[in-house]
């Protein structure tokens, strides 16, 4: 019998249901909205939602290919067997021949062959025994992997769906080529085979889908380099016959010339950037560097449907300027105006005009104000000359306070060092460059642009969080000092009320429980990763986190980050994590003053009573068929915040990891099936 949790209710339907007084039929609908937390790496959210509204049985092309994909784990061999559909025997012959060629090519590079085997067979034992390849006409991306579970939630069938258009275009090219060489056959079918390889590489339910995709893509890039290219000359990769055909296919698909493909196509540009890995001596030590390039490549592709579906539209007054290129380096923009381009008032306008020309002298041209902080502002800008970073970037401009020039320059240098140490963390914004603007007594940082908003704005709690704290100048001596620092910042939360005047639109509808747990998972993974890398966040709050319009979580303000030396240096992070968690989970009830916030997260009994009294997330036993109760969720939140605020996680990092795993388990019981990915 198939699982009852595989049906789909669209986000628009699910969020329109009355809450918390749901009817039995409405509860049943919510119970099966299990694909709402799906993460993909291609396409747009609306197209994926439309696709997921189609029943499982109707997603495949009835006249398309159906092939069994066999992974023989005992001898690590991949084999394709025909089931049905036109040209299915031809496809099995082409694919099986291509796999043989891949193995032969990889045999000359044992280290790379080991990476490919890890990709294809590393997770095979934990996945379903039956794997089918099918085609689908309405797929929003080139490929997906979907799993069907039984009543015990064990995987029964793994289905790799490929776009019908993709398969048909490759088939037409392959049929036209009579008696191709082995390498030519591989190059012709590689657009299809590579998608199958990637889909086989995904594990079921990793702790974090984005982190797992970075690891998979890092392996994948190295395999592609050795499979498609013979070396590099004149700044360009030199393709072998397989690579030539794959480049030609991609150029034709994109309407691009082959000679420009390595510069203009993001994947080929990534391969070119990582061409140093073709040197066998660099391969052993180059994986860490490759991960940083890969996370930058994936950032623009990551799409978490549940959170993306909540993001509000950008108000007209916050839209970026239109701009015009004059030649290769000059950018022309209109005049800034209050009430447009994110410029709220005359104070913003004066600040914009003050830094516009100095930044233009550094080849960064402002097109929008993104936000304002305690010591400066953040803008969106066009990068006119630096080809090593994106064209659109964020620029954080901090004014140098009187008599603090030396400290400001040292702080800017410290941020760059911190950014380098955190560059491998997928949950932290990238910092590309830094500089000084002497004429206006300011420093600036060039950041990764995150198109979205801060989590406090989206939750509607702007101005209610603790005041900003500075980077500690020395290690914290004891727990008392760390707790005093935290409580002092919390007492000054009312001083942040000025932010409310600048609050942007909140989520388009209140986040449901699975959304909030999804966000909390990202927040805890961020803290865990930063601590693992030897840093403390210090100024941890929802206002220092951004959510992109594609649902991605990014910590944005590195001003207060510092290196850790003892557990005391990590303590404020857990104190603030407890406070921000309570604010996030109670946001539907309205903003909490500092006194009420202290009372709630400081007294476990009172927090429990509050959550049970103001429960806003319907009756979980009815919805989830007794897999999860609201007491389970409340118990976790109370235990989690109590351990965080008492410093337990700082002294026992393993306990924090266990808490994250428990949180992920709760989330999966609410949205059990993360089924679709590119």
PyMOL commands that set and color helices and strands:
alter all, ss='L'
color gray80, all
select helices_A, chain A and resi 4-6+11-16+24-31+34-37+45-52+56-58+88-106+110-121+124-126+164-176+182-201+209-228+241-254+258-264+266-273+275-278+280-299+305-308+316-318+346-361+405-421+438-440+455-459+479-491+493-502+513-532+542-544+567-585+587-589+594-602+604-613+620-623+630-645+648-651+653-670
alter helices_A, ss='H'
color red, helices_A
select strands_A, chain A and resi 39-40+66-72+77-84+130-136+143-149+155-163+229-233+236-239+303-304+323-326+330-333+364-372+376-383+392-399+431-437+442-448+452-454+535-536+545-548+553-555+562-563
alter strands_A, ss='S'
color yellow, strands_A
deselect
rebuild
show_as cartoon
